[in-house]
Amino acid sequence: MAQEDSTSASQSPTPTLHPIAITDLRPTQMTVGMREVEQKRQDWRGLAPTKSGQFLGRHMIPVVRGPKGRYYVIDHHHLARALYEEKVEQILVSPVADLRALDKDEFWTFMDNRNWMHPFDADGQRQPRTSLPKSVADLVDDPYRSLAGELRFAGGYAKDTTPFSEFVWADALRRRIDVKTAKNDFETALQKALDFAKSPDAGYLPGWCGPHART
């Protein structure tokens, strides 16, 4: 997620401490890695009942307030989807900008320019913003986003502040690992991803921590 500016009052509203229905959250991307969603579901199930409230308090969902007062998620889509699947009804949000005064077209232009949206489908193709899902329940699986997430956890690259950095890696892996392997032979796909991540060919990607490129 891009860092917010601190120079405008309209873009640094007071955090919302009252709960918001997860079904009211509007995604700003089209896909998630369902393997990562499943891991977050397992993590949630592993919490002691007395710890769930503390967890939600530490993991507020960053949102932008948009036209009609809607809450647009700009990070933690995987967590939001996982909690939805676990029947959590409400969650705390942390607004990073209040753009309710903008009309719809101006709002989406601003979101796009700030890298607060990623309207790319499961094939890595950009779609019109009208194709964005209306609910986190409608996010679909991109196996390469799952692969990119596992690759980072395996030390293939470092966490980076580049907006949607995992999707940048997912797109690179999409071009190098066939979809049958990515879907049906995840361990082989991950090993191929690691080999690529540690090569100079991956040096242009965010968070790269492989060998120095040859000169």
C-alpha positions as CSV (number, residue, x, y, z in Angstrom):
1,M,0.0,0.0,0.0
2,A,1.3,3.5,-0.9
3,Q,2.1,5.8,2.0
4,E,-0.4,8.5,2.6
5,D,0.4,12.2,2.4
6,S,0.2,14.0,5.7
7,T,-0.3,17.5,4.2
8,S,-4.0,17.4,3.6
9,A,-6.6,17.2,6.3
10,S,-9.0,15.5,3.9
11,Q,-6.4,12.7,3.6
12,S,-5.7,12.2,7.3
13,P,-9.1,11.7,8.9
14,T,-9.6,10.5,12.4
15,P,-9.4,6.7,12.6
16,T,-12.8,5.0,12.8
17,L,-13.0,3.0,16.0
18,H,-16.5,1.7,15.5
19,P,-17.0,-1.6,13.6
20,I,-17.9,-1.7,10.0
21,A,-19.7,-4.7,8.4
22,I,-17.3,-6.7,6.3
23,T,-19.9,-6.9,3.6
24,D,-19.8,-3.1,3.3
25,L,-16.2,-3.1,2.3
26,R,-15.5,-2.4,-1.4
27,P,-12.3,-4.1,-2.9
28,T,-9.9,-2.1,-5.1
29,Q,-8.5,-5.2,-6.6
30,M,-10.0,-8.2,-8.4
31,T,-8.0,-11.2,-7.1
32,V,-6.3,-12.6,-4.1
33,G,-4.1,-15.7,-3.5
34,M,-6.5,-18.2,-1.9
35,R,-3.6,-20.1,-0.4
36,E,-2.7,-17.0,1.6
37,V,-6.4,-16.5,2.5
38,E,-6.6,-20.1,3.8
39,Q,-3.4,-19.5,5.9
40,K,-5.0,-16.4,7.5
41,R,-8.2,-18.4,8.2
42,Q,-6.1,-21.0,10.0
43,D,-4.3,-18.3,12.0
44,W,-7.7,-16.9,13.0
45,R,-9.0,-20.3,14.1
46,G,-5.8,-20.8,16.2
47,L,-6.6,-17.7,18.3
48,A,-7.9,-18.2,21.7
49,P,-11.5,-16.7,22.0
50,T,-10.3,-14.1,24.4
51,K,-7.6,-12.9,21.9
52,S,-9.9,-12.3,18.8
53,G,-10.8,-8.7,19.9
54,Q,-7.2,-7.8,20.4
55,F,-6.3,-9.3,17.0
56,L,-9.0,-7.2,15.2
57,G,-7.8,-4.1,17.1
58,R,-4.2,-4.6,15.8
59,H,-5.3,-5.4,12.2
60,M,-7.6,-2.5,11.2
61,I,-8.4,-2.5,7.5
62,P,-7.1,0.7,5.7
63,V,-9.8,2.3,3.7
64,V,-10.6,5.3,1.6
65,R,-14.1,6.9,2.0
66,G,-15.5,7.4,-1.4
67,P,-18.7,8.5,-3.1
68,K,-21.9,7.6,-1.2
69,G,-19.7,7.2,1.9
70,R,-18.6,3.8,0.8
71,Y,-15.5,2.2,2.3
72,Y,-12.9,1.2,-0.3
73,V,-10.2,-1.3,0.9
74,I,-6.7,-0.4,-0.2
75,D,-4.8,-3.1,1.7
76,H,-5.3,-6.3,3.6
77,H,-7.8,-7.8,1.1
78,H,-6.6,-11.3,2.0
79,L,-7.3,-10.7,5.7
80,A,-10.7,-9.2,4.9
81,R,-11.6,-12.2,2.8
82,A,-10.4,-14.7,5.4
83,L,-12.4,-13.1,8.1
84,Y,-15.5,-13.0,5.9
85,E,-15.0,-16.8,5.3
86,E,-14.7,-17.3,9.0
87,K,-18.1,-15.6,9.5
88,V,-16.7,-12.5,11.2
89,E,-19.4,-9.9,10.6
90,Q,-17.7,-6.7,11.6
91,I,-14.2,-5.2,11.6
92,L,-12.4,-2.0,12.5
93,V,-11.3,0.2,9.7
94,S,-8.6,2.9,9.5
95,P,-9.4,5.6,7.0
96,V,-6.4,7.1,5.1
97,A,-8.4,9.5,2.9
98,D,-11.8,11.0,2.8
99,L,-12.8,11.6,-0.8
100,R,-16.6,11.7,-0.4
101,A,-16.7,15.1,-2.0
102,L,-15.4,13.8,-5.4
103,D,-17.7,12.5,-8.1
104,K,-17.3,9.0,-9.3
105,D,-15.0,9.6,-12.2
106,E,-12.8,12.0,-10.3
107,F,-12.6,9.6,-7.4
108,W,-11.4,6.7,-9.6
109,T,-8.9,8.8,-11.4
110,F,-7.5,9.9,-8.1
111,M,-7.4,6.3,-6.8
112,D,-5.6,5.2,-10.0
113,N,-3.0,8.0,-9.8
114,R,-2.3,7.1,-6.1
115,N,-1.9,3.4,-6.9
116,W,-4.8,2.7,-4.6
117,M,-6.4,0.3,-7.1
118,H,-5.3,-2.7,-9.0
119,P,-8.0,-3.7,-11.6
120,F,-6.2,-6.7,-13.0
121,D,-7.9,-10.0,-13.5
122,A,-6.7,-13.6,-12.8
123,D,-4.9,-13.6,-16.1
124,G,-3.0,-10.5,-15.3
125,Q,-5.0,-8.3,-17.7
126,R,-6.2,-4.9,-16.8
127,Q,-10.0,-4.5,-16.8
128,P,-12.2,-1.4,-16.5
129,R,-12.8,-0.3,-12.9
130,T,-16.4,-1.2,-13.3
131,S,-15.3,-4.8,-13.2
132,L,-14.0,-4.5,-9.7
133,P,-16.0,-6.7,-7.3
134,K,-18.6,-5.1,-5.1
135,S,-17.7,-7.3,-2.1
136,V,-14.7,-9.1,-0.7
137,A,-16.8,-12.3,-1.2
138,D,-16.4,-11.8,-4.9
139,L,-12.6,-11.7,-5.0
140,V,-11.3,-14.6,-7.2
141,D,-8.2,-16.7,-6.9
142,D,-5.1,-15.9,-8.9
143,P,-2.7,-18.8,-8.4
144,Y,0.3,-16.7,-9.3
145,R,-0.6,-14.3,-6.4
146,S,-0.6,-17.3,-4.1
147,L,2.8,-18.3,-5.6
148,A,4.2,-14.8,-5.1
149,G,3.0,-14.7,-1.5
150,E,4.6,-18.1,-0.7
151,L,7.7,-17.0,-2.5
152,R,8.1,-14.0,-0.2
153,F,7.5,-16.2,2.9
154,A,10.2,-18.6,1.6
155,G,12.7,-15.8,1.4
156,G,12.6,-15.3,-2.3
157,Y,12.2,-11.5,-1.9
158,A,11.8,-8.9,0.8
159,K,8.7,-7.1,1.8
160,D,8.6,-3.8,-0.1
161,T,6.7,-0.5,0.0
162,T,6.1,-0.6,-3.7
163,P,2.3,-0.6,-4.2
164,F,1.0,-4.1,-5.0
165,S,4.5,-5.5,-5.1
166,E,3.2,-9.1,-4.7
167,F,1.2,-8.6,-7.8
168,V,4.3,-7.3,-9.7
169,W,6.0,-10.6,-8.7
170,A,2.9,-12.6,-9.6
171,D,2.9,-11.1,-13.1
172,A,6.6,-11.9,-13.5
173,L,6.0,-15.5,-12.4
174,R,3.0,-15.8,-14.7
175,R,5.3,-15.2,-17.7
176,R,7.8,-17.9,-16.6
177,I,5.8,-20.8,-15.0
178,D,3.0,-22.5,-16.8
179,V,-0.5,-22.3,-15.3
180,K,-0.8,-26.1,-15.0
181,T,2.2,-26.3,-12.7
182,A,1.1,-23.2,-10.7
183,K,-2.3,-24.8,-10.1
184,N,-1.5,-28.5,-9.7
185,D,2.1,-28.8,-8.6
186,F,2.7,-26.0,-6.2
187,E,6.0,-27.3,-4.7
188,T,7.5,-27.5,-8.2
189,A,6.2,-24.1,-9.0
190,L,7.6,-22.6,-5.8
191,Q,11.1,-24.1,-6.6
192,K,11.0,-22.6,-10.0
193,A,9.9,-19.3,-8.5
194,L,12.8,-19.4,-6.0
195,D,15.3,-20.2,-8.8
196,F,14.1,-17.2,-10.7
197,A,14.0,-14.9,-7.7
198,K,17.6,-15.6,-6.9
199,S,18.7,-15.0,-10.5
200,P,19.9,-11.6,-12.0
201,D,16.8,-11.8,-14.2
202,A,14.7,-10.8,-11.3
203,G,16.8,-7.8,-10.3
204,Y,14.2,-5.3,-11.6
205,L,11.5,-6.5,-9.2
206,P,10.6,-4.9,-5.9
207,G,12.3,-6.4,-2.8
208,W,14.8,-8.4,-4.9
209,C,17.4,-9.9,-2.7
210,G,19.3,-12.2,-5.0
211,P,22.9,-12.1,-6.3
212,H,24.3,-9.0,-7.9
213,A,23.6,-8.8,-11.5
214,R,26.4,-9.6,-13.9
215,T,28.0,-6.7,-15.7
